[in-house]
Amino acid sequence: MKFVDEYRDKELAHKLARELAEVTTKPWSLMEVCGGQTHAIVKFGIDKLLPECVNLIHGPGCPVCVTPLELIDKALEIAARPEVIFCSFGDMLRVPGSENDLFTIKSRGGDVRIVYSPLDAVRLAAKNPDRQVVFFGVGFETTAPATAMAVWQAAQQKLENFTLLVSHVLVPPAIEALMSEKENRIHAFLAAGHVCTVVGYDEYFPLAEKYRVPIVVTGFEPVDILHGVLMCVKQLEEGRAEVENQYSRVVRREGSVPARDLISKVFRVVPRKWRGVGEIPASGLGLSEEFSQFDAEQRFGVADKVVEEPEDCLSGLVLQGRIKPHECPAFGNKCTPEHPLGATMVSSEGACAAYYRYRGVEIDG
């Protein structure tokens, strides 16, 4: 691993921006899929270095943000039960449900605990055989191996008091859903480097060919992102639509084979609702038949719960790249990190949170 300063080098960043300006002759719109990339773009002002005709669209790249409202409400219902220890990563605790959030449940006496690994929840289950321990599994393919390992270990230990509320989602089907829309205006994609570290990028080749869209696997630092944008624009200007790997220092085409094997053993591909977007076929992971006894939705009888999304939050349009966060009428007034209407304002990778944190004063002014 090289020093991070190398990928935040100001002179190199401006050199890439100048090269980008030299090769760009037409308007192009590129979507970054990862919320971490969105935060880097806004924090470091990467979008301001680009030629005016190169537009970056923020996509549904935050798994916390796309977790559907009904799944949040299922989590709240389960977490409120006195026999339950509900475990989650910290960024889920302030995501609003229909009426409250996990912090509220905790303040009312619910045993809600922040963990740093799904395996922490397995250890809690082993130490508390008289309690039901539930882990809220949220994330793209990046975090799925750790969740799968937790389920596998629970099975090996024959833990009957551990279950998983699963909301893992898959990136390629989301890209296909976006490209299939009639109002689609995306010319190229910056694919998330951490996702491809786990699963590789073979699945992107059919998408690039079918929709004639360049897809460049990209890292998360300013130089990475600018280089990824340049690679995309060069393809567009040359009439190419290929899959390229900018993040070659980390990502291999095949990804991590052991991680992929574990995911395929514990999970199966299922349809999944995305908050603000709707149901996307084959875009999620659910527990396979072999591990179905660890399904929290079934154990606690909430599988059939359906909740409609609120109309006053436009996070769905933000997640689809149709508007920028500050174009939402509620941004910064009705919707703030302290009083969020949607997950995009509270997640550490949410686009609305990024704009509020790094551009709020500028936009208001």
N, C-alpha and C positions, 0 to 999 in steps of 0.2 A: 504494500500500500504506500503510495506516495503522499507527500505532505499536501494538506488541503489548500494551502496558499497557492500552490501551483495551478489549481483550478479556480482560483479567484483572482488571478493575475490581471490587473487593470489594463496593462498595455496589450496583453494577448486578447483580452475581451474586445478592446477597441479595434484591434487588427481584424478580428473575425467580423465585427460589425461593418468595417470598411469593405471587406471582401464581399460581404453580403449585399451591400449597397451597389457594388460594381456589377454583380451578376444578376440582380433583380431588374426585370423589365416589365413585369405585369403585376397586378394585384393578386396576392395569395393569402389564403386563410389557413392557418395551421392550428390543430388542437393538441394541447398537451393533456395526456390522460391522467397523469398523477397529480394529486393535490400537493404533494411535496414539491413538485416542479412549479406549480402555481405559486406557492409561497415564495420560492426562490425568485421567480420572475418579478413578483411585486416588490419583495424586500430589496432586491438589488437593482431594481429599475431596468431589467433586461429588455422589457418591451419598449422602453424609451430609446434604446440604442438601435432599434430596428428601423429600416426604411418605412416611411409612412404607409406604403402599399403592402407591407407584410403585417398581417393581423394575427395575433395569438388569441385563440378561443379557449376558454377554460372548460374542460369537460368533466364528466362524472367520475373524477379520479380520487374521491375520498370515500372509502368504504363505510365510515361512520355516517357520512352525509346521506348515502343512498340506502341505508338501513330503513326499511319501510316503517311507517308509523304504527301499523298493527303489530309488528314484531317488538317495537319499543313498549307498546301497551302490554304485550304478553310478558315481557321481562318485568314490568312493574307489578303485574298481577302475581307472578311467581315470587318475586323478591319480597312482597308484603306478607307472605305466609310465615308463620312463626317457626315452623320446622325447617326453614330453608336458610342456608348460607349462600348468598348470591355473589358470585365472583365476576369481576369485569376489569378490563383495562380502564384507566382513569378517564380517557376521553369520551366514554359513553355515559358518564354519570350526570352530565348536564344536558344531554340531548333531550329535547322536550317530547313527551308523549301527548296524548289528547288532553290531559289535565295537569300532569306534573312530571317529575323526572326521578331518577334513581337517588339523587341527593335528598329529595323530599321524602322518599320512602325511608331512607336511612335516618333522617331527622325524626321520623315518626316511630322509630324503633325497629325498623327492618334491619336484618343483619346483612348489610351490603359491604363488600370488601373489595378494595383495589388490589389486584395482583399484577405481577410483572411477567408472569409466564403461566400458561394453562396448567403446567405441571404443579404450580403452587396450589391450584384448586384440587388436584389429585391428592396431594399430600394432606390438605385439609380434610378431604373425605376419609382418608385412612385414619386420621387422628380423631375424627368426630363421627363414629359409626352410628350414633343416635340422631344425626342431623342429615338432611338432604342437601348436598352441595351441588350447585348449578354453576357452570361456566358459560358466559356469554361469548360465543365464538364469532367474532366479527373481523372481516378483512378480505383482501384480495388473495390471490394465490400465494402471496408473500408470507402470510401468517398461517395459512392452512396446514403446513407440515407440523408446526408446533401443536396446533389443536388436535391434529390426527394422532400425534404421539401421545397426547394426554389420554385420548380415548383408548388407544391401544394399551397403554400402561394400566388404565383402570380395568380393562378386560383381563390383563395378565394377573392383576391383583385380586380379581373377582370382587370388585367393589360394587355393591348393590345400591349405594347411596350417592353415586356420582352420575350426573347427566349433563348434557350439552344443549344449550339453546343456540342453534347454529344459524348464522347469517353470512356465510362466506359467499362471495360473488366472483365471477370470472370476467376478465377483461375482453377477450376477443369477441364474445357474443354482443357485448355492449357496443363495440366499434361497429359491428355489422348492423345493429339496430339503428345507430346514428346515421350510417351511410344509406340505409334503406328509407329514411324519411324523405318525403317530398320536398321539404324546405331545407334539405341538407345544403350547406355551403362550405363544407370542409374539403380542402384540397390535399391535405397531408396530415399525418399523425406523428407526434413524438410519443413513442411507447415507453412505458414505465420500466426503468432498468431493474428495480428490485423484483418486480413480478417475473421478468425474464431470467433473472438470476436463478429462480426456483424452477420454472417450467420451460425455459428456453423460448425460442421464437419461431418454431416451425409452423405454428397455427396462423401466423400472420401472412405467410406466403399466399394462401388461397384468397385472403381478403384483398391483398394488394393487387392480385391479378384480376379478381372479379370486379372490383370497383375502380381499377386504374388509379390507385392512390398510393403514394409513397408512405412507407412506415419506417421510421428510424428509431431504434432502441437507444434511449438517451439517459444519461446520468442526471445528477441533481444540482451540481454546482454551476455558477454562471458560465464558465468556459464550456462545460459539457452542453448546456442548453443552447448557447449560441452556435456551437459546432453542430449540434443536431438540427437546428433551424437552417443553417447553411447547407447541410447535406440534403435536407428536404427541398429547399428552394432550387438547388442545383439540379436535382432530379426533375422538378416541375419545369424548369426552364429548358431542360434537354428532352422533355417529353417522355421521361422514364417513370415507371411506377414499380419500385423494387423495395425489398426489405433490406435495410442496412443496419449495422451494429456500431454505433458511436461509442458505446460503453464496453468496449472489448476488454478493458482491463479487469472487468468483473464478470461479464456475461458470456456464456458459451451457447452455441446454437441449441444444444440438447438440454441445457439447464442442469439441474442437480438430479441425476437419475434416482438416487435413493429417496430423495424427498418426493419426487413424482410417484414412485412406486408406493410409498406410504399413503399418499393422498388417494391414489386409486384403490387401495385396499380398504381404507376406512370410509371413504365417501363415494357417492355416486352423483352424477350430474343431474340436476333437476331444474325446472323453471323457477325463476326467482323474481319477486317484485323488487323494483328499485324506487326508492322514495322520490316522488316528483316526476318519475319517468314512466312507471307502469311495469307490467310483467314482461320480461324478456325470456324467450324460450332458451333452455339449456344454458342459463347464465349463472347458476348457483350450484352449491354443493350441499347435499343432504347426506345423512348417515346411510351407509349401505345396510342391506338386510342383516349381515353378520353382526353389525354393531347397533341395531335398531333399539336394543334395550336401553341405550344411553340417550334416547331422544327425550328431552325435557318437555317438548310440546305435547307428546303423547302421555308422558307420565303425569303431567299436571292438568291434562284435559283442556288445553288452550289451542289446539291445532286448528280448530274451525273458527277462531276469532277473526273477524273482518272489521277494519276501521277505514273510513274515508279520509283522504288527505284534506287539510284545511285550505280554504280558498284564498285566505289573505296572505299566504306565504308564497312567493314566486321562486323559491329555491329550485323547483323543478326546471324552470326556464334557465336558471343559472347553470344547473347541472347538465343541461342539454346544449349549453353554449349559445343560447339564443339571446341572452342579455348578459351584460356585465353586472356585478353585484350592486354598484352604485346607481344603476338604472331602475332598481326596484324602489317603488315609492316608500316602502317601510324601512329602507336601509338607513341606519343611524338615528332613527327617531322611534318608530314603533318596535324596531328590531335592533337590539344591541347585544353584545356578549353577556351583559347582566340580565337582560330580558329578551331572549331569543325567540323568534317565531319558528325558526327551522334549524336543522343540524348544521347547515353550512356556516352559521354564525358562531357556533361554539366549538366545532371540531378543530383540532390542531392543524388539520389539512384543508379545512373548509375555505372556499374562495371568498365568501363574504367576510369571514374572520380575517383573512389576509388583507383585504381591501380596507377593512375598518382599522386594523392595526397599523398598516403601513401607508395608507392613502387617505385615511379619514379626514384629517385636517385639510389636506389639499383639495379633496373633492368637495367638502363643505364650503370651502372658500372660493 
